[in-house]
Amino acid sequence: MMHGNNFFHRRFVTSASFRGCTDKIMSTIIIAKPAALRFINALCVSVEDLGVIDTQYGRKPMVKFTFETDEVNEFGQKRRLTRLFHKHSHPKSALSLAVKMWRDRNLAAEEENLGEVDWQSFVDTPACLKLEPGIIKDGRRFEHIVEILALNDCELEATSEPEETK
């Protein structure tokens, strides 16, 4: 009986001291509003098969898509955005899902029928990029490509109005 009460007391004291610690930590954290996503039109200007490279998940085959937008960077050049993918063509891979939404192509079937994917067939293809703001470093903004959509999906997103919340 005493052991059970003693255990409860220790646990209570521990959680109380932990609570004081988290209060101090939480007072230093700034809660930011979620950043707004935005959609821009772009053109795929290159697709590079990077081969097997070192990633945070080990050595993986990678492919890089580069898109050019109508926006201009601080140097007066058209802004380019890139997206890296693990080069896996199975139906649930990020690459396959992106290509399916963007070009309505089945990479797994292409690779099975042709033996490989023709990456250059994506070049000079328009796309709608769904961008999420990233960190601001050295006064420059960085945005991440969240999704690659068909161009007509971009026009639909731009014309749709957000729902009112009550």
C-alpha positions as protocol buffer text, in pm:
chain_id: "A"
residue {
  index: 1
  type: MET
  ca { x: 0 y: 0 z: 0 }
}
residue {
  index: 2
  type: MET
  ca { x: 275 y: 240 z: 91 }
}
residue {
  index: 3
  type: HIS
  ca { x: 459 y: 162 z: -231 }
}
residue {
  index: 4
  type: GLY
  ca { x: 159 y: 265 z: -442 }
}
residue {
  index: 5
  type: ASN
  ca { x: 119 y: 600 z: -262 }
}
residue {
  index: 6
  type: ASN
  ca { x: 491 y: 664 z: -279 }
}
residue {
  index: 7
  type: PHE
  ca { x: 491 y: 598 z: -653 }
}
residue {
  index: 8
  type: PHE
  ca { x: 197 y: 836 z: -704 }
}
residue {
  index: 9
  type: HIS
  ca { x: 369 y: 1107 z: -502 }
}
residue {
  index: 10
  type: ARG
  ca { x: 692 y: 1077 z: -700 }
}
residue {
  index: 11
  type: ARG
  ca { x: 504 y: 1087 z: -1027 }
}
residue {
  index: 12
  type: PHE
  ca { x: 308 y: 1394 z: -916 }
}
residue {
  index: 13
  type: VAL
  ca { x: 620 y: 1581 z: -805 }
}
residue {
  index: 14
  type: THR
  ca { x: 798 y: 1491 z: -1127 }
}
residue {
  index: 15
  type: SER
  ca { x: 513 y: 1612 z: -1345 }
}
residue {
  index: 16
  type: ALA
  ca { x: 480 y: 1933 z: -1142 }
}
residue {
  index: 17
  type: SER
  ca { x: 849 y: 2014 z: -1186 }
}
residue {
  index: 18
  type: PHE
  ca { x: 824 y: 1924 z: -1555 }
}
residue {
  index: 19
  type: ARG
  ca { x: 526 y: 2157 z: -1589 }
}
residue {
  index: 20
  type: GLY
  ca { x: 734 y: 2447 z: -1453 }
}
residue {
  index: 21
  type: CYS
  ca { x: 1006 y: 2370 z: -1702 }
}
residue {
  index: 22
  type: THR
  ca { x: 765 y: 2363 z: -1996 }
}
residue {
  index: 23
  type: ASP
  ca { x: 613 y: 2695 z: -1888 }
}
residue {
  index: 24
  type: LYS
  ca { x: 956 y: 2853 z: -1919 }
}
residue {
  index: 25
  type: ILE
  ca { x: 1015 y: 2692 z: -2257 }
}
residue {
  index: 26
  type: MET
  ca { x: 672 y: 2782 z: -2390 }
}
residue {
  index: 27
  type: SER
  ca { x: 716 y: 3146 z: -2289 }
}
residue {
  index: 28
  type: THR
  ca { x: 1008 y: 3169 z: -2534 }
}
residue {
  index: 29
  type: ILE
  ca { x: 825 y: 3007 z: -2826 }
}
residue {
  index: 30
  type: ILE
  ca { x: 652 y: 3245 z: -3064 }
}
residue {
  index: 31
  type: ILE
  ca { x: 336 y: 3103 z: -3210 }
}
residue {
  index: 32
  type: ALA
  ca { x: 311 y: 3207 z: -3574 }
}
residue {
  index: 33
  type: LYS
  ca { x: 9 y: 3203 z: -3799 }
}
residue {
  index: 34
  type: PRO
  ca { x: 18 y: 2935 z: -4066 }
}
residue {
  index: 35
  type: ALA
  ca { x: 162 y: 3072 z: -4387 }
}
residue {
  index: 36
  type: ALA
  ca { x: -64 y: 3103 z: -4687 }
}
residue {
  index: 37
  type: LEU
  ca { x: -10 y: 2871 z: -4979 }
}
residue {
  index: 38
  type: ARG
  ca { x: 3 y: 3025 z: -5323 }
}
residue {
  index: 39
  type: PHE
  ca { x: -26 y: 2897 z: -5678 }
}
residue {
  index: 40
  type: ILE
  ca { x: 189 y: 3012 z: -5970 }
}
residue {
  index: 41
  type: ASN
  ca { x: 220 y: 2915 z: -6334 }
}
residue {
  index: 42
  type: ALA
  ca { x: 551 y: 2767 z: -6438 }
}
residue {
  index: 43
  type: LEU
  ca { x: 723 y: 2584 z: -6721 }
}
residue {
  index: 44
  type: CYS
  ca { x: 936 y: 2273 z: -6670 }
}
residue {
  index: 45
  type: VAL
  ca { x: 1273 y: 2367 z: -6818 }
}
residue {
  index: 46
  type: SER
  ca { x: 1478 y: 2062 z: -6723 }
}
residue {
  index: 47
  type: VAL
  ca { x: 1462 y: 1718 z: -6568 }
}
residue {
  index: 48
  type: GLU
  ca { x: 1789 y: 1571 z: -6445 }
}
residue {
  index: 49
  type: ASP
  ca { x: 1847 y: 1211 z: -6347 }
}
residue {
  index: 50
  type: LEU
  ca { x: 2093 y: 1264 z: -6062 }
}
residue {
  index: 51
  type: GLY
  ca { x: 2174 y: 894 z: -6026 }
}
residue {
  index: 52
  type: VAL
  ca { x: 2233 y: 754 z: -5678 }
}
residue {
  index: 53
  type: ILE
  ca { x: 2327 y: 1026 z: -5431 }
}
residue {
  index: 54
  type: ASP
  ca { x: 2367 y: 1053 z: -5053 }
}
residue {
  index: 55
  type: THR
  ca { x: 2049 y: 1176 z: -4883 }
}
residue {
  index: 56
  type: GLN
  ca { x: 1937 y: 1197 z: -4524 }
}
residue {
  index: 57
  type: TYR
  ca { x: 1779 y: 854 z: -4580 }
}
residue {
  index: 58
  type: GLY
  ca { x: 2096 y: 693 z: -4719 }
}
residue {
  index: 59
  type: ARG
  ca { x: 2200 y: 647 z: -5081 }
}
residue {
  index: 60
  type: LYS
  ca { x: 1895 y: 690 z: -5307 }
}
residue {
  index: 61
  type: PRO
  ca { x: 1832 y: 733 z: -5680 }
}
residue {
  index: 62
  type: MET
  ca { x: 1710 y: 1089 z: -5734 }
}
residue {
  index: 63
  type: VAL
  ca { x: 1558 y: 1299 z: -6010 }
}
residue {
  index: 64
  type: LYS
  ca { x: 1536 y: 1682 z: -6015 }
}
residue {
  index: 65
  type: PHE
  ca { x: 1264 y: 1887 z: -6186 }
}
residue {
  index: 66
  type: THR
  ca { x: 1341 y: 2255 z: -6254 }
}
residue {
  index: 67
  type: PHE
  ca { x: 1059 y: 2501 z: -6323 }
}
residue {
  index: 68
  type: GLU
  ca { x: 1084 y: 2858 z: -6451 }
}
residue {
  index: 69
  type: THR
  ca { x: 820 y: 3113 z: -6350 }
}
residue {
  index: 70
  type: ASP
  ca { x: 726 y: 3455 z: -6483 }
}
residue {
  index: 71
  type: GLU
  ca { x: 840 y: 3608 z: -6155 }
}
residue {
  index: 72
  type: VAL
  ca { x: 1173 y: 3790 z: -6154 }
}
residue {
  index: 73
  type: ASN
  ca { x: 1440 y: 3743 z: -5885 }
}
residue {
  index: 74
  type: GLU
  ca { x: 1659 y: 4014 z: -5733 }
}
residue {
  index: 75
  type: PHE
  ca { x: 1903 y: 3981 z: -6025 }
}
residue {
  index: 76
  type: GLY
  ca { x: 1637 y: 4049 z: -6288 }
}
residue {
  index: 77
  type: GLN
  ca { x: 1627 y: 3690 z: -6412 }
}
residue {
  index: 78
  type: LYS
  ca { x: 1325 y: 3463 z: -6427 }
}
residue {
  index: 79
  type: ARG
  ca { x: 1286 y: 3278 z: -6101 }
}
residue {
  index: 80
  type: ARG
  ca { x: 1362 y: 2905 z: -6103 }
}
residue {
  index: 81
  type: LEU
  ca { x: 1228 y: 2654 z: -5854 }
}
residue {
  index: 82
  type: THR
  ca { x: 1337 y: 2294 z: -5818 }
}
residue {
  index: 83
  type: ARG
  ca { x: 1187 y: 1982 z: -5666 }
}
residue {
  index: 84
  type: LEU
  ca { x: 1382 y: 1665 z: -5591 }
}
residue {
  index: 85
  type: PHE
  ca { x: 1217 y: 1324 z: -5589 }
}
residue {
  index: 86
  type: HIS
  ca { x: 1333 y: 976 z: -5504 }
}
residue {
  index: 87
  type: LYS
  ca { x: 1334 y: 807 z: -5842 }
}
residue {
  index: 88
  type: HIS
  ca { x: 1080 y: 536 z: -5763 }
}
residue {
  index: 89
  type: SER
  ca { x: 796 y: 468 z: -6003 }
}
residue {
  index: 90
  type: HIS
  ca { x: 572 y: 258 z: -5779 }
}
residue {
  index: 91
  type: PRO
  ca { x: 215 y: 397 z: -5774 }
}
residue {
  index: 92
  type: LYS
  ca { x: 229 y: 546 z: -5422 }
}
residue {
  index: 93
  type: SER
  ca { x: 566 y: 720 z: -5452 }
}
residue {
  index: 94
  type: ALA
  ca { x: 575 y: 1100 z: -5431 }
}
residue {
  index: 95
  type: LEU
  ca { x: 712 y: 1113 z: -5786 }
}
residue {
  index: 96
  type: SER
  ca { x: 434 y: 895 z: -5931 }
}
residue {
  index: 97
  type: LEU
  ca { x: 162 y: 1089 z: -5748 }
}
residue {
  index: 98
  type: ALA
  ca { x: 302 y: 1424 z: -5866 }
}
residue {
  index: 99
  type: VAL
  ca { x: 330 y: 1310 z: -6229 }
}
residue {
  index: 100
  type: LYS
  ca { x: -22 y: 1161 z: -6214 }
}
residue {
  index: 101
  type: MET
  ca { x: -169 y: 1493 z: -6091 }
}
residue {
  index: 102
  type: TRP
  ca { x: 39 y: 1706 z: -6329 }
}
residue {
  index: 103
  type: ARG
  ca { x: 49 y: 1508 z: -6654 }
}
residue {
  index: 104
  type: ASP
  ca { x: -200 y: 1226 z: -6586 }
}
residue {
  index: 105
  type: ARG
  ca { x: 71 y: 971 z: -6661 }
}
residue {
  index: 106
  type: ASN
  ca { x: 130 y: 637 z: -6491 }
}
residue {
  index: 107
  type: LEU
  ca { x: 506 y: 605 z: -6437 }
}
residue {
  index: 108
  type: ALA
  ca { x: 489 y: 243 z: -6321 }
}
residue {
  index: 109
  type: ALA
  ca { x: 308 y: 139 z: -6641 }
}
residue {
  index: 110
  type: GLU
  ca { x: 549 y: 343 z: -6858 }
}
residue {
  index: 111
  type: GLU
  ca { x: 851 y: 187 z: -6694 }
}
residue {
  index: 112
  type: GLU
  ca { x: 701 y: -161 z: -6728 }
}
residue {
  index: 113
  type: ASN
  ca { x: 611 y: -114 z: -7098 }
}
residue {
  index: 114
  type: LEU
  ca { x: 913 y: 86 z: -7215 }
}
residue {
  index: 115
  type: GLY
  ca { x: 1175 y: -31 z: -6968 }
}
residue {
  index: 116
  type: GLU
  ca { x: 1242 y: 326 z: -6849 }
}
residue {
  index: 117
  type: VAL
  ca { x: 1074 y: 665 z: -6818 }
}
residue {
  index: 118
  type: ASP
  ca { x: 1145 y: 931 z: -7080 }
}
residue {
  index: 119
  type: TRP
  ca { x: 1231 y: 1217 z: -6844 }
}
residue {
  index: 120
  type: GLN
  ca { x: 1287 y: 1465 z: -7129 }
}
residue {
  index: 121
  type: SER
  ca { x: 920 y: 1436 z: -7227 }
}
residue {
  index: 122
  type: PHE
  ca { x: 840 y: 1657 z: -6925 }
}
residue {
  index: 123
  type: VAL
  ca { x: 1054 y: 1947 z: -7052 }
}
residue {
  index: 124
  type: ASP
  ca { x: 862 y: 2245 z: -7198 }
}
residue {
  index: 125
  type: THR
  ca { x: 543 y: 2136 z: -7023 }
}
residue {
  index: 126
  type: PRO
  ca { x: 344 y: 2401 z: -6833 }
}
residue {
  index: 127
  type: ALA
  ca { x: 251 y: 2336 z: -6472 }
}
residue {
  index: 128
  type: CYS
  ca { x: 83 y: 2497 z: -6176 }
}
residue {
  index: 129
  type: LEU
  ca { x: 305 y: 2497 z: -5868 }
}
residue {
  index: 130
  type: LYS
  ca { x: 154 y: 2501 z: -5522 }
}
residue {
  index: 131
  type: LEU
  ca { x: 410 y: 2682 z: -5308 }
}
residue {
  index: 132
  type: GLU
  ca { x: 454 y: 2696 z: -4933 }
}
residue {
  index: 133
  type: PRO
  ca { x: 669 y: 2970 z: -4779 }
}
residue {
  index: 134
  type: GLY
  ca { x: 986 y: 2842 z: -4624 }
}
residue {
  index: 135
  type: ILE
  ca { x: 1245 y: 3009 z: -4409 }
}
residue {
  index: 136
  type: ILE
  ca { x: 1383 y: 3353 z: -4478 }
}
residue {
  index: 137
  type: LYS
  ca { x: 1760 y: 3340 z: -4482 }
}
residue {
  index: 138
  type: ASP
  ca { x: 1989 y: 3636 z: -4543 }
}
residue {
  index: 139
  type: GLY
  ca { x: 1688 y: 3846 z: -4642 }
}
residue {
  index: 140
  type: ARG
  ca { x: 1592 y: 3605 z: -4922 }
}
residue {
  index: 141
  type: ARG
  ca { x: 1270 y: 3409 z: -4924 }
}
residue {
  index: 142
  type: PHE
  ca { x: 1258 y: 3042 z: -4999 }
}
residue {
  index: 143
  type: GLU
  ca { x: 947 y: 2859 z: -5108 }
}
residue {
  index: 144
  type: HIS
  ca { x: 889 y: 2487 z: -5129 }
}
residue {
  index: 145
  type: ILE
  ca { x: 699 y: 2319 z: -5409 }
}
residue {
  index: 146
  type: VAL
  ca { x: 426 y: 2129 z: -5227 }
}
residue {
  index: 147
  type: GLU
  ca { x: 242 y: 2003 z: -5536 }
}
residue {
  index: 148
  type: ILE
  ca { x: 282 y: 2007 z: -5911 }
}
residue {
  index: 149
  type: LEU
  ca { x: -57 y: 2040 z: -6075 }
}
residue {
  index: 150
  type: ALA
  ca { x: -195 y: 2067 z: -6426 }
}
residue {
  index: 151
  type: LEU
  ca { x: -218 y: 2424 z: -6551 }
}
residue {
  index: 152
  type: ASN
  ca { x: -599 y: 2425 z: -6555 }
}
residue {
  index: 153
  type: ASP
  ca { x: -597 y: 2328 z: -6184 }
}
residue {
  index: 154
  type: CYS
  ca { x: -405 y: 2650 z: -6114 }
}
residue {
  index: 155
  type: GLU
  ca { x: -674 y: 2857 z: -6284 }
}
residue {
  index: 156
  type: LEU
  ca { x: -943 y: 2681 z: -6078 }
}
residue {
  index: 157
  type: GLU
  ca { x: -757 y: 2747 z: -5752 }
}
residue {
  index: 158
  type: ALA
  ca { x: -708 y: 3114 z: -5839 }
}
residue {
  index: 159
  type: THR
  ca { x: -1079 y: 3167 z: -5907 }
}
residue {
  index: 160
  type: SER
  ca { x: -1215 y: 2970 z: -5611 }
}
residue {
  index: 161
  type: GLU
  ca { x: -1304 y: 3175 z: -5310 }
}
residue {
  index: 162
  type: PRO
  ca { x: -1213 y: 3055 z: -4959 }
}
residue {
  index: 163
  type: GLU
  ca { x: -1503 y: 2931 z: -4747 }
}
residue {
  index: 164
  type: GLU
  ca { x: -1620 y: 3157 z: -4468 }
}
residue {
  index: 165
  type: THR
  ca { x: -1563 y: 3027 z: -4117 }
}
residue {
  index: 166
  type: LYS
  ca { x: -1808 y: 3110 z: -3843 }
}
